[in-house]
Amino acid sequence: MIQITLPDGSKRDYEAGSVTVADVALSIGAGLAKAALAGKVDGKVVDTSFSITKDSALSIITAKDADGLEVIRHSTAHLLAYAVKELFPDAQVTIGPVIEHGFFYDFSYKRPFTLEDLALIEKKMAELANKDEAVTRRVLPRDEAVAYFKSLGEHYKAEIIGSIPAGEDVSLYKEGAFEDLCRGPHVPSTGKLKHFKLMKLAGAYWRGDHKNEMLQRIYGTAWGSKDELQQHLKMLEEAEKRDHRKLGRELDLFHIDEHSPGTVFWHPKGWTLWQGVEQYMRKVYQDNGYQEVKGPQILDQSLWEKTGHWDKYKENMFVTESEKRDYALKPMNCPGHILIYKHGLKSYRDLPLRFGEFGACHRNEPSGGLHGIMRVRAFTQDDGHIFCTEEQIQSEVIAFTALLQKVYADFGFKNIIYKLSTRPEKRIGSEESWDKAEHALAEGLKASGCEFTYLPGEGAFYGPKIEYTLKDALGREWQCGTIQVDPNMPERLDAEYVGEDGGRHRPIMLHRAIVGSLERFIGILIEEHSGALPFWLAPMQVSVLNITDSQAEYAKEVAKTLQNQGFRVNLDLRNEKITYKIREHSMQKLPYIVVIGDKEMEAGAVAVRARGNVDLGVMPLQDFQTRLANDIATKA
């Protein structure tokens, strides 16, 4: 007999060698057996057909579980490939992984797929799912699997399997007439796949290499229930309305030009927004013990060799040459900060030493990965580096976390997710130093009152890190802030300080960022606020409109008075109907529109409309100024 321990701690005995996950689910209840998508045996997710051969802990996975959603999406990717092969037999399948909120599958086909094809494929997927065909697994030796897929004309699959070490077995999953290479697990039958939708078409190079063939990628989403699918589609619809690229055009903030792909052309209003973010962050530096520095844009190849970037990151760097010396545009600011740190002997009394820089960086991102101002090749970071001792790490984490929380709140973000990435399998440094660093980060978060999750093995090879992730109004997550422990780069670049004992010691370097890339953060801000930015950030804060020419001089006085108070004001004296002017300025999502007619002019007052067509009525100009000043002070 073997004993199965269930999640509630109860135990059940079964005959050895004859029990599967599905059998256990059925023994618990017919309802659970029907809902079962997979099982988790001793922490590993397996098919419901998996045979349990020893005493084990088991949980039955359904669509309500995160693992169940993963299995649904993985299986729906196979269903997509199945449907494509049914409709387009000459298409070759390549890879189809799960991604956030869904999946994709890449195909090689003689012509581009169309949106009409996408609709046909989705319809065929539904037909195949309704057949409720069993999904079965078999195992083949590698070479036999290669020969099998070659016989099917699936040369990409054969190439993938051929890259697996000789002598290993591979697993295949079959549903109806379609069989695919996969580690699994999968749903027990296609009838479990009911709530999915194909989303879009894109191009993708085979194995991500631009030298290879361009494949066709089909994206889809899949969920455990109809309600979840509808909620997701509604969120995507709202996200499309908030798309920073669309709003950037409509609000005349910036554009991307083919003459410089992956870089941003900031228009006057967009640059005003940029400056609002930068100047705010500059004040944050000044008020929290950071010294602002500025490093050069290009640095010699030898420096990047010392840091290890030349070997590991060269393909993502822009390189140049002068007088037979090779240089690179900096992809990050850290080496430059160490060179500044090393300029002059440092004492333990100087630590912690905090440098901050609005450093322009360049990274040679693939063109297919560029996305508006969210993913670019030229960007500026609110980059900071703290040089400290091991004993100072925890206090710096506490101070940084409090600072980050305030900054995010001022920008309108209250929901922050905290994650601690710990030592990876391949790492440098002693276990003792890793213990101290991980303990300091964890205790810093605990002292800050932050609930956090661990990401085991996700730290850099030289040190652990905390990731600070924003959750926006649509529930999307954006990882922006980070603080990372690095004893490695000070070692590589020979940074030192004189300790209390008079000896030379290596400082710890803490890489930290709050908003990260300013370009990306501004894109997030635009989408979070749907272009209706808070008053203190709005590129244009007030528009002053006259009804007729007789109020023009008073309108000029009002605009000038507000401008002298430091507010950003637009004066519109055009000979247009006031309703037209109000509508036009409202479309620009301005916080306030001031309308001036004869009554307002005679009373020395203004008629005020707040964003959203909210009529605030007529008020003395001084009262309006007080309101604006309060909006600035409270970051309203």
TIVOFI-513918 format. One record per residue (C-alpha): chain; x, y, z; residue number from 0. Coordinates in Angstrom, 2 decimals, decimal comma. Each point is the difference from the previous one (the first is absolute). Layout:
  chain     east    north       up    n
      A        X        Y        Z  NUM
...
! end
This chain:
  chain     east    north       up    n
      A     0,00     0,00     0,00    0
      A     1,01     3,61    -0,51    1
      A    -1,21     2,94     2,04    2
      A    -1,15     3,30    -1,54    3
      A     0,02     3,12     2,19    4
      A    -2,52     2,64    -1,12    5
      A     0,26     3,78     0,54    6
      A    -2,28    -0,09     3,06    7
      A     2,36    -2,48     1,66    8
      A    -2,29    -3,00    -0,45    9
      A     1,54    -3,25    -1,27   10
      A    -1,34    -2,64    -2,38   11
      A     1,38    -3,45    -0,79   12
      A     0,07    -1,51    -3,50   13
      A     1,39    -3,13    -1,56   14
      A     3,53     0,51    -1,24   15
      A     0,59     0,24    -3,74   16
      A    -3,58     0,58    -1,05   17
      A    -0,99     3,47     1,12   18
      A     0,11     3,19    -2,08   19
      A    -0,73     3,61     0,87   20
      A    -3,37    -0,43    -1,74   21
      A    -0,78    -3,06     2,15   22
      A     0,65     1,92     3,19   23
      A    -2,17     2,90    -1,19   24
      A    -2,85    -2,41    -0,79   25
      A     0,31    -1,69     3,38   26
      A    -0,48     3,39     1,65   27
      A    -3,04     0,91    -2,09   28
      A    -1,42     0,02    -3,52   29
      A    -0,12     3,80    -0,03   30
      A     3,70     0,29     0,74   31
      A     0,83    -2,68    -2,57   32
      A    -1,91     1,96    -2,64   33
      A     1,75     3,28     0,92   34
      A     3,50    -1,50     0,25   35
      A     2,47     1,38    -2,52   36
      A     3,22    -1,33     1,50   37
      A     1,55    -0,97     3,31   38
      A     2,88     1,16     2,13   39
      A     1,96    -2,95     1,34   40
      A     2,65     0,89     2,57   41
      A     0,08     3,53    -1,39   42
      A     0,22    -0,97    -3,69   43
      A    -2,90     0,66    -2,40   44
      A    -0,91    -3,14    -1,98   45
      A    -2,71    -1,32    -2,31   46
      A    -3,13    -1,56     1,49   47
      A     1,17    -3,25    -1,63   48
      A     3,21     0,05     2,07   49
      A     0,48    -3,24     1,98   50
      A     0,89     0,46     3,66   51
      A     2,40    -2,74     1,06   52
      A     1,01     1,01     3,52   53
      A    -1,30     1,85     3,05   54
      A    -0,57     3,56    -1,17   55
      A    -1,61     3,34     0,74   56
      A    -2,64     0,80    -2,63   57
      A    -2,22     2,94    -0,84   58
      A    -2,51    -0,09    -2,84   59
      A     0,36     3,00    -2,32   60
      A    -3,10     1,64    -1,46   61
      A    -0,66     3,16    -2,01   62
      A    -0,21     1,96     3,26   63
      A     3,72    -0,57     0,68   64
      A     2,89     2,01    -1,43   65
      A     1,61    -3,25    -1,15   66
      A    -3,30    -0,94    -1,64   67
      A    -0,02     3,22    -2,00   68
      A     3,55    -0,76    -1,14   69
      A    -1,08    -3,46    -1,18   70
      A    -3,04     1,45    -1,81   71
      A     2,13     2,53    -1,86   72
      A     2,66    -2,55    -0,86   73
      A    -2,63    -2,39    -1,34   74
      A    -1,78     2,77    -1,92   75
      A     3,27     0,79    -1,78   76
      A     0,00    -3,62    -1,23   77
      A    -3,65     0,33    -0,99   78
      A     0,97     3,06    -2,07   79
      A     2,74    -1,96    -1,78   80
      A    -2,45    -2,88    -0,55   81
      A    -2,51     2,37    -1,62   82
      A     2,65     1,62    -2,21   83
      A     1,13    -3,41    -1,27   84
      A    -3,60    -0,95    -0,72   85
      A    -0,62     3,15    -2,03   86
      A     3,49     0,47    -1,48   87
      A     1,64    -3,45    -0,24   88
      A     3,17     1,44    -1,59   89
      A     0,70     2,25     2,99   90
      A     2,87    -1,10     2,23   91
      A    -0,27     0,34     3,77   92
      A     2,93     1,24     2,08   93
      A    -0,46     1,04     3,64   94
      A    -3,03     1,07     2,04   95
      A     0,67     1,06     3,59   96
      A    -2,21     1,44     2,71   97
      A     0,41     3,74     0,63   98
      A    -1,66     2,42     2,39   99
      A    -3,79    -0,17    -0,49  100
      A     0,26    -2,48    -2,86  101
      A     2,24    -1,69    -2,53  102
      A     1,38     0,24    -3,51  103
      A     1,05    -2,43    -2,70  104
      A     2,45     0,65    -2,85  105
      A    -0,61    -1,45    -3,47  106
      A     1,82    -0,15    -3,29  107
      A    -2,39     0,38    -2,94  108
      A     0,25     0,96    -3,65  109
      A    -2,15     3,14     0,34  110
      A    -0,82     2,43     2,78  111
      A    -2,97    -0,90     2,17  112
      A    -2,83     2,56    -0,03  113
      A    -2,57     1,13     2,55  114
      A    -2,53    -2,04    -1,97  115
      A     2,24    -3,05     0,50  116
      A     0,13     0,78     3,71  117
      A    -3,81    -0,15     0,21  118
      A    -0,03    -3,33    -1,86  119
      A     2,68    -1,44     2,26  120
      A    -1,88     1,03     3,14  121
      A    -3,19    -1,58    -1,37  122
      A     1,87    -3,22    -0,78  123
      A     1,48    -0,02     3,52  124
      A    -3,53     0,12     1,45  125
      A    -1,06    -2,89    -2,25  126
      A     2,95    -2,12     1,10  127
      A    -0,60     0,82     3,65  128
      A    -3,64    -1,08    -0,35  129
      A     1,16    -3,42    -1,22  130
      A     1,45    -0,50     3,48  131
      A     2,85    -2,13    -1,35  132
      A     2,28    -1,64     2,53  133
      A     3,47     1,46     0,43  134
      A     2,52    -2,82     0,38  135
      A     3,71    -0,11     0,69  136
      A     2,73    -2,30    -1,31  137
      A     3,78    -0,05     0,27  138
      A     2,49    -0,56    -2,83  139
      A     3,81    -0,13    -0,16  140
      A     1,41     3,25    -1,36  141
      A     1,17    -1,37    -3,36  142
      A    -3,25    -1,84    -0,57  143
      A    -1,93     3,22     0,72  144
      A     2,19     1,92    -2,47  145
      A    -0,73    -2,56    -2,72  146
      A    -3,70     0,05     0,83  147
      A    -0,37     3,77    -0,39  148
      A     2,12     0,03    -3,15  149
      A    -2,40    -2,56    -1,45  150
      A    -2,83     2,43     0,73  151
      A     1,88     2,81    -1,76  152
      A     0,37     1,86     3,32  153
      A     3,63     1,02    -0,44  154
      A    -0,07     2,67     2,71  155
      A    -1,18    -2,53     2,57  156
      A     2,68    -2,41    -1,17  157
      A     2,62     2,73     0,45  158
      A    -1,21     0,75     3,53  159
      A     0,13    -3,66     0,98  160
      A     3,38    -0,40    -1,68  161
      A     1,43     2,60     2,38  162
      A    -0,90    -2,21     2,99  163
      A     2,97    -2,10     1,26  164
      A     0,33    -3,40    -1,67  165
      A    -1,39    -2,95     1,92  166
      A    -2,77     1,97     1,68  167
      A    -3,68    -0,76    -0,34  168
      A    -2,60     2,60    -0,97  169
      A    -3,72     0,14     0,69  170
      A    -2,68     0,58    -2,61  171
      A    -3,66     0,91     0,51  172
      A    -2,71    -1,06    -2,45  173
      A    -3,56     1,26    -0,43  174
      A    -1,97    -1,29    -2,95  175
      A     2,15     0,21    -3,13  176
      A     2,53     2,39     1,53  177
      A     3,11    -0,95     1,96  178
      A     2,53     2,44     1,45  179
      A     3,26    -0,03     1,90  180
      A    -0,55     1,15     3,58  181
      A     1,05    -0,61     3,60  182
      A    -3,59     0,55     1,12  183
      A    -2,09    -0,29     1,98  184
      A    -3,25     0,46    -1,91  185
      A    -3,72    -0,15     0,62  186
      A    -1,44    -3,53    -0,28  187
      A    -2,15     0,90    -3,00  188
      A    -0,64     2,90    -2,36  189
      A    -3,49     0,48     1,46  190
      A     1,61     1,70     2,99  191
      A     0,97     2,91    -2,26  192
      A    -3,02     2,26    -0,32  193
      A     0,92     3,61     0,71  194
      A     2,58     1,33    -2,42  195
      A     0,47     2,65    -2,66  196
      A     2,65     0,65    -2,62  197
      A     1,29     3,55     0,34  198
      A     2,47     1,04    -2,66  199
      A     2,64    -0,89    -2,60  200
      A     3,67     0,93     0,12  201
      A     3,34    -0,92    -1,48  202
      A     2,77    -1,82     1,86  203
      A     3,39    -1,27    -1,10  204
      A     0,63    -3,73     0,36  205
      A     1,73    -0,48     3,34  206
      A     0,09     3,76     0,48  207
      A     2,88     0,48    -2,46  208
      A    -0,46     2,69    -2,65  209
      A     2,20    -2,04    -2,35  210
      A    -2,66    -2,72    -0,08  211
      A    -3,34    -0,22    -1,77  212
      A    -2,80     2,30     1,09  213
      A    -2,82    -2,13     1,39  214
      A    -3,64     0,91     0,64  215
      A    -1,05     0,28     3,62  216
      A    -3,60    -0,37     1,10  217
      A    -0,83     1,31     3,48  218
      A    -2,94    -1,19     2,04  219
      A    -1,46     0,15     3,49  220
      A    -1,69    -2,76     1,98  221
      A    -1,80    -0,07     3,35  222
      A    -1,74    -2,36     2,36  223
      A    -3,44     1,61    -0,31  224
      A    -2,05     2,15    -2,37  225
      A    -0,13     2,84     2,55  226
      A     3,80     0,07     0,32  227
      A     0,39     0,10    -3,77  228
      A    -2,52     2,83    -0,33  229
      A     1,64     1,98     2,80  230
      A     3,37    -0,38    -1,70  231
      A    -1,35     1,11    -3,37  232
      A    -1,66     2,99     1,65  233
      A     3,30     0,89     1,66  234
      A     1,77    -0,22    -3,36  235
      A    -2,64     2,25    -1,54  236
      A     0,59     2,56     2,74  237
      A     3,78    -0,40    -0,37  238
      A    -0,32     0,77    -3,72  239
      A    -1,79     3,26     0,84  240
      A     2,84     0,85     2,40  241
      A     2,82    -1,04    -2,35  242
      A     2,77     2,55     0,52  243
      A     0,85    -0,03    -3,71  244
      A    -3,55     1,00    -0,93  245
      A    -0,20     2,63     2,75  246
      A     3,46     1,26    -0,85  247
      A    -1,27     0,89    -3,48  248
      A    -3,34     1,39     1,13  249
      A     1,53     2,17     2,72  250
      A     3,00     0,98    -2,15  251
      A     2,58    -1,25     2,51  252
      A     2,54    -1,93    -2,12  253
      A     0,53    -2,12    -3,05  254
      A     2,25    -2,83    -1,18  255
      A     1,67     0,51    -3,37  256
      A     1,45    -2,54    -2,44  257
      A     3,12     2,16    -0,32  258
      A     0,97    -0,98     3,54  259
      A    -1,80    -3,22     1,00  260
      A    -0,28    -0,66     3,70  261
      A     0,49     3,63     1,02  262
      A    -2,53     2,66     0,97  263
      A    -0,66     3,40    -1,56  264
      A    -1,48     2,03     2,84  265
      A    -2,38     2,79    -0,97  266
      A    -0,31     3,15     2,18  267
      A    -2,82    -1,36     2,18  268
      A     1,64    -3,41     0,31  269
      A     3,32     1,55     0,98  270
      A    -1,81     2,08     2,62  271
      A    -1,36    -3,26     1,43  272
      A     3,49    -1,51    -0,13  273
      A     1,43     2,98     1,85  274
      A    -2,74    -0,27     2,61  275
      A     1,06    -3,57     0,77  276
      A     3,73     0,74    -0,11  277
      A    -0,16     3,13     2,15  278
      A    -2,17    -1,79     2,54  279
      A     2,52    -2,84     0,20  280
      A     2,88     2,50     0,19  281
      A    -1,65     1,51     3,10  282
      A    -0,34    -3,52     1,40  283
      A     3,76    -0,45    -0,43  284
      A     0,76     3,29     1,67  285
      A    -2,28    -0,64     2,96  286
      A     1,26    -3,53     0,70  287
      A     3,76     0,19     0,09  288
      A     0,83    -0,70    -3,64  289
      A     2,71     1,88    -1,84  290
      A    -0,83     0,41    -3,67  291
      A     2,78    -0,94    -2,39  292
      A     0,41    -0,23    -3,77  293
      A     2,09    -2,56    -1,84  294
      A     1,10    -0,08    -3,66  295
      A    -2,03    -1,69    -2,72  296
      A     2,79    -2,11    -1,47  297
      A     2,52    -2,08     1,91  298
      A     2,97    -2,03    -1,18  299
      A    -0,40    -3,67    -0,82  300
      A     2,52    -0,93     2,68  301
      A    -2,34     1,24     2,74  302
      A    -2,87    -2,09    -1,32  303
      A     2,35    -2,99    -0,13  304
      A     0,83     0,47     3,67  305
      A    -3,66     0,20     0,97  306
      A    -0,83    -3,11    -2,07  307
      A    -2,45     1,81    -2,27  308
      A     2,16    -0,33    -3,10  309
      A    -0,17    -3,79     0,15  310
      A    -3,61    -0,36     1,10  311
      A    -1,75     3,05    -1,41  312
      A     1,97     1,22    -3,02  313
      A    -2,73    -0,87    -2,53  314
      A    -2,34     2,40     1,81  315
      A     2,51     2,85     0,06  316
      A     0,56     2,72    -2,59  317
      A     3,72     0,12    -0,74  318
      A     2,15     2,62    -1,69  319
      A     3,68     0,57    -0,79  320
      A     2,34     2,94     0,14  321
      A     3,76     0,10    -0,60  322
      A     0,13    -3,80     0,00  323
      A    -1,68    -0,28     3,40  324
      A    -3,34    -1,75     0,47  325
      A    -2,71     1,59     2,10  326
      A    -3,60    -0,75     0,92  327
      A    -2,95     2,25     0,69  328
      A    -0,83    -0,81     3,61  329
      A    -2,94    -2,39     0,46  330
      A     0,04     0,76     3,75  331
      A     1,54     2,55     2,34  332
      A     1,60    -2,18     2,70  333
      A     3,63    -0,20    -1,27  334
      A     0,11     3,78    -0,38  335
      A    -1,17     0,45     3,57  336
      A     2,75    -2,26     1,28  337
      A     2,59     2,06    -1,88  338
      A    -1,40     3,13     1,67  339
      A     0,08    -1,76     3,37  340
      A     3,65    -0,99    -0,53  341
      A     1,07     3,56    -0,72  342
      A     1,48     0,71     3,40  343
      A     0,50    -2,23     3,02  344
      A    -3,17    -0,80     1,94  345
      A    -0,34    -0,69     3,72  346
      A    -2,57    -2,02     1,91  347
      A    -1,18     3,40     1,27  348
      A    -1,07     0,86    -3,58  349
      A    -2,34    -2,99    -0,16  350
      A    -2,75    -0,39    -0,91  351
      A     0,77     2,10    -3,07  352
      A    -3,00     0,48    -2,30  353
      A     0,41     1,00    -3,65  354
      A    -2,92     0,77    -2,30  355
      A    -0,04     0,67    -3,72  356
      A    -2,57     0,59    -2,71  357
      A     2,19    -2,09    -2,23  358
      A    -0,69    -0,38    -3,70  359
      A     0,52    -3,64    -1,03  360
      A    -0,10    -1,84    -3,30  361
      A    -0,79    -3,67    -0,57  362
      A    -0,23    -1,68    -3,38  363
      A    -3,42    -1,57     0,51  364
      A    -1,42    -2,14    -2,84  365
      A    -2,31     2,04    -2,20  366
      A    -2,81    -2,51     0,54  367
      A     0,10     0,64     3,74  368
      A    -0,34     3,79    -0,19  369
      A    -3,28     1,36     1,35  370
      A    -0,80     3,71    -0,05  371
      A     1,89     1,69     2,82  372
      A    -0,33    -3,07     2,22  373
      A     2,79    -1,95    -1,72  374
      A     2,60     2,15    -1,74  375
      A     3,66     0,03    -0,92  376
      A     0,84     3,38     1,53  377
      A    -1,31     0,76     3,46  378
      A     0,79     1,86     3,20  379
      A     0,03    -1,63     3,42  380
      A    -0,47     1,52     3,43  381
      A     3,06    -2,00     0,83  382
      A     1,52    -0,06     3,44  383
      A     2,80    -1,90     1,67  384
      A     0,66    -0,22     3,70  385
      A     3,49    -0,93     1,21  386
      A    -0,21    -1,44     3,49  387
      A     1,17    -2,72     2,37  388
      A    -1,74    -3,35     0,51  389
      A    -1,31     1,28     3,32  390
      A    -1,67     2,98    -1,69  391
      A    -1,98    -1,97    -2,59  392
      A    -3,09    -0,49     2,16  393
      A    -0,34     3,64     1,05  394
      A     0,45     1,12    -3,62  395
      A    -2,72    -2,42    -1,13  396
      A    -2,39     1,40     2,63  397
      A     0,70     3,60    -1,03  398
      A    -0,24    -0,81    -3,70  399
      A    -3,28    -1,90     0,37  400
      A    -1,63     2,89     1,88  401
      A     1,23     2,44    -2,63  402
      A    -1,27    -2,16    -2,86  403
      A    -3,44    -0,34     1,62  404
      A    -0,33     3,78     0,31  405
      A     1,08     0,58    -3,60  406
      A    -2,45    -2,58    -1,36  407
      A    -2,83     1,45     2,10  408
      A     0,73     3,49    -1,35  409
      A    -0,30    -1,36    -3,53  410
      A    -3,31    -1,68     0,87  411
      A     1,12    -3,58     0,69  412
      A    -0,95    -1,54     3,34  413
      A     0,09    -3,72    -0,81  414
      A     3,58    -1,30     0,12  415
      A     1,10    -3,63    -0,21  416
      A     3,29    -0,96     1,69  417
      A     2,15    -2,93    -1,12  418
      A     3,38    -1,17     1,29  419
      A     2,19    -1,84    -2,52  420
      A     2,50    -2,34     1,66  421
      A     3,23    -1,79    -0,97  422
      A     0,06    -1,80    -3,36  423
      A     1,64    -3,37    -0,51  424
      A     2,95     1,58    -1,83  425
      A     1,39     2,77     2,17  426
      A     3,15     1,50     1,40  427
      A     0,83     0,94     3,58  428
      A    -0,08    -1,90     3,26  429
      A    -3,14    -1,53     1,46  430
      A     0,54     2,22     3,02  431
      A    -0,12     3,18    -2,10  432
      A    -3,17    -1,22    -1,75  433
      A    -1,57    -0,80     3,36  434
      A     0,76     3,49     1,29  435
      A    -1,23     1,76    -3,16  436
      A    -3,26    -1,96    -0,26  437
      A    -0,64     0,41     3,74  438
      A     0,58     3,77    -0,21  439
      A    -2,44     0,41    -2,91  440
      A    -2,65    -2,15     1,66  441
      A     0,31     1,75     3,36  442
      A    -0,08     3,37    -1,74  443
      A    -3,33    -0,88    -1,62  444
      A    -1,40    -1,38     3,25  445
      A     1,04     3,13     1,91  446
      A    -1,75     2,05    -2,72  447
      A    -3,23    -1,93     0,62  448
      A     0,01    -1,55    -3,48  449
      A    -1,42    -3,41    -0,74  450
      A     2,17    -1,63    -2,64  451
      A     0,53    -3,22    -1,89  452
      A     3,26    -1,77    -0,76  453
      A     1,21    -0,70    -3,53  454
      A     2,45    -2,84     0,69  455
      A     2,97    -0,06    -2,34  456
      A    -0,99     3,21    -1,81  457
      A     2,78     2,21     1,39  458
      A     2,98     1,09    -2,10  459
      A     3,11    -2,17     0,08  460
      A     1,64     2,52     2,32  461
      A    -2,80     0,93     2,41  462
      A    -3,69    -0,03     1,00  463
      A    -2,49     2,75    -0,76  464
      A    -3,41     1,39     0,88  465
      A    -2,44     0,73    -2,81  466
      A    -2,69     2,64     0,55  467
      A    -2,93    -0,53    -2,38  468
      A    -2,87     2,43    -0,58  469
      A    -3,54    -1,23    -0,56  470
      A    -1,91     2,49    -2,13  471
      A    -3,68     0,91    -0,30  472
      A    -0,61    -2,94    -2,38  473
      A     1,76    -2,50     2,26  474
      A     3,07    -0,18    -2,24  475
      A     3,38    -0,34     1,67  476
      A     3,03     2,16    -0,83  477
      A     3,36    -0,78     1,56  478
      A     1,70     3,37     0,39  479
      A     1,94     0,33     3,23  480
      A     2,85    -2,17     1,20  481
      A     2,81    -0,13     2,51  482
      A     2,75    -2,51    -0,64  483
      A     3,00    -1,06     2,07  484
      A     3,24    -0,10    -2,01  485
      A     3,40    -0,77     1,55  486
      A     1,26    -1,12    -3,42  487
      A     0,43     3,20    -2,00  488
      A     1,94     1,82     2,77  489
      A     2,29    -3,05     0,02  490
      A     0,44    -0,04    -3,77  491
      A     0,71     3,73    -0,17  492
      A     2,11     0,08     3,17  493
      A    -2,14     2,37     2,07  494
      A     1,12     0,39     3,64  495
      A    -0,50     1,93     3,19  496
      A     2,15     0,34     3,09  497
      A    -1,64    -1,76     2,91  498
      A    -0,03     0,92     3,67  499
      A     2,88    -2,45     0,42  500
      A     2,11     1,96    -2,49  501
      A    -0,13    -2,83    -2,56  502
      A    -1,32     0,01    -3,55  503
      A    -3,48    -1,49    -0,52  504
      A    -2,41    -0,50    -2,89  505
      A    -3,27     1,91     0,19  506
      A    -3,32    -1,61    -0,83  507
      A    -1,70     1,64    -2,97  508
      A    -3,79     0,27     0,09  509
      A    -1,52     0,55    -3,43  510
      A    -3,33     1,76     0,48  511
      A    -2,66     1,60    -2,17  512
      A    -3,46     1,28     0,81  513
      A    -1,65     0,85    -3,31  514
      A     2,64    -1,79    -2,09  515
      A    -0,11     1,13    -3,62  516
      A    -1,66     3,43    -0,09  517
      A    -1,38    -0,75    -3,46  518
      A    -1,66    -3,20     1,16  519
      A    -1,26     1,55     3,23  520
      A    -1,58     2,90    -1,88  521
      A    -1,70    -2,54    -2,27  522
      A    -1,34    -1,77     3,10  523
      A    -1,18     3,33     1,43  524
      A    -1,83     0,90    -3,21  525
      A    -1,80    -3,36    -0,02  526
      A    -0,73     0,01     3,74  527
      A    -1,69     3,40    -0,22  528
      A    -1,39    -0,55    -3,51  529
      A     1,80     3,19    -1,04  530
      A    -1,81     2,05     2,68  531
      A     3,15     0,66     2,02  532
      A    -0,13     1,42     3,52  533
      A     0,03     3,80     0,14  534
      A     3,61     0,23     1,19  535
      A     1,21    -2,11    -2,95  536
      A    -2,34     1,17    -2,75  537
      A     2,04     1,60    -2,83  538
      A    -2,65     2,69    -0,33  539
      A    -1,94     0,67     3,19  540
      A    -2,46     2,77    -0,85  541
      A    -1,52     1,36    -3,19  542
      A    -1,43     3,51     0,11  543
      A    -2,75     0,61    -2,58  544
      A    -1,81     3,23    -0,85  545
      A    -3,55     0,04    -1,35  546
      A     0,35     3,16    -2,14  547
      A     2,76     2,44    -0,88  548
      A    -1,21     2,41     2,67  549
      A     1,42    -2,26     2,73  550
      A     3,37    -0,56    -1,73  551
      A     2,00     2,44     2,15  552
      A    -1,41    -1,35     3,27  553
      A     0,66    -3,57    -1,19  554
      A     3,61     0,98    -0,65  555
      A     0,26     1,44     3,53  556
      A    -1,42    -3,21     1,52  557
      A     2,40    -2,19    -1,99  558
      A     2,97     2,20     0,91  559
      A    -0,94    -0,02     3,70  560
      A    -0,18    -3,80     0,04  561
      A     3,25    -0,33    -1,97  562
      A     1,76     2,28     2,48  563
      A    -1,09    -2,40     2,74  564
      A     1,85    -2,79    -1,84  565
      A    -2,99    -1,72    -1,57  566
      A     0,09    -1,26    -3,58  567
      A    -2,66     1,96    -1,87  568
      A    -1,31     0,07    -3,55  569
      A    -1,80     3,10    -1,23  570
      A    -2,55    -0,53    -2,77  571
      A    -1,29     3,29    -1,49  572
      A    -1,11    -1,47    -3,33  573
      A    -3,17     1,31    -1,58  574
      A    -1,85    -3,31     0,39  575
      A    -3,21    -0,97     1,78  576
      A     0,63    -0,56     3,69  577
      A    -1,62    -3,45    -0,15  578
      A     2,47    -1,00    -2,71  579
      A     2,98     1,26     2,00  580
      A    -1,17    -1,72     3,20  581
      A    -0,44    -3,30    -1,82  582
      A     3,39     0,25    -1,70  583
      A     1,84     0,70     3,26  584
      A    -1,97    -2,70     1,83  585
      A     1,25    -2,53    -2,55  586
      A     3,53     0,85     1,16  587
      A    -0,94    -1,22     3,50  588
      A     0,92     3,31     1,63  589
      A    -0,53     0,16     3,77  590
      A    -1,73     3,40    -0,18  591
      A    -1,66     2,19    -2,60  592
      A    -0,68     3,63     0,93  593
      A    -2,76     1,78    -1,95  594
      A    -0,21     3,79     0,06  595
      A    -3,07     1,98    -1,02  596
      A    -1,18     3,50     0,79  597
      A    -1,32    -0,96     3,46  598
      A     3,27    -1,60     1,03  599
      A     1,97     2,98    -1,32  600
      A    -2,15     2,52     1,90  601
      A     0,29    -2,01     3,24  602
      A     3,74    -0,70    -0,32  603
      A    -0,88    -3,69     0,11  604
      A     0,26    -3,14    -2,12  605
      A    -2,45    -2,77    -0,97  606
      A     1,75    -3,32     0,59  607
      A    -0,54    -3,43    -1,52  608
      A     1,93    -2,95     1,39  609
      A     0,97    -3,01    -2,07  610
      A    -2,94    -2,25    -0,78  611
      A    -2,26     2,98    -0,80  612
      A    -0,51     0,77     3,70  613
      A    -1,37     3,53     0,40  614
      A     1,59     1,61     3,07  615
      A    -1,83     3,27    -0,57  616
      A     1,30     3,55     0,21  617
      A     2,64     0,86     2,61  618
      A     2,38     2,86     0,74  619
      A     3,33    -0,39    -1,76  620
      A     1,78    -0,12     3,36  621
      A    -2,14    -2,96     1,11  622
      A     0,85    -1,82    -3,22  623
      A     3,71     0,63     0,58  624
      A    -0,33    -1,43     3,51  625
      A    -1,68    -3,08    -1,41  626
      A     2,81    -0,55    -2,51  627
      A     2,67     0,48     2,66  628
      A    -1,74    -2,59     2,16  629
      A    -0,12    -2,44    -2,93  630
      A     3,77     0,38    -0,35  631
      A     0,67    -0,40     3,72  632
      A    -2,16    -3,11     0,37  633
      A     1,01    -1,57    -3,35  634
      A    -3,73    -0,13    -0,81  635
! end
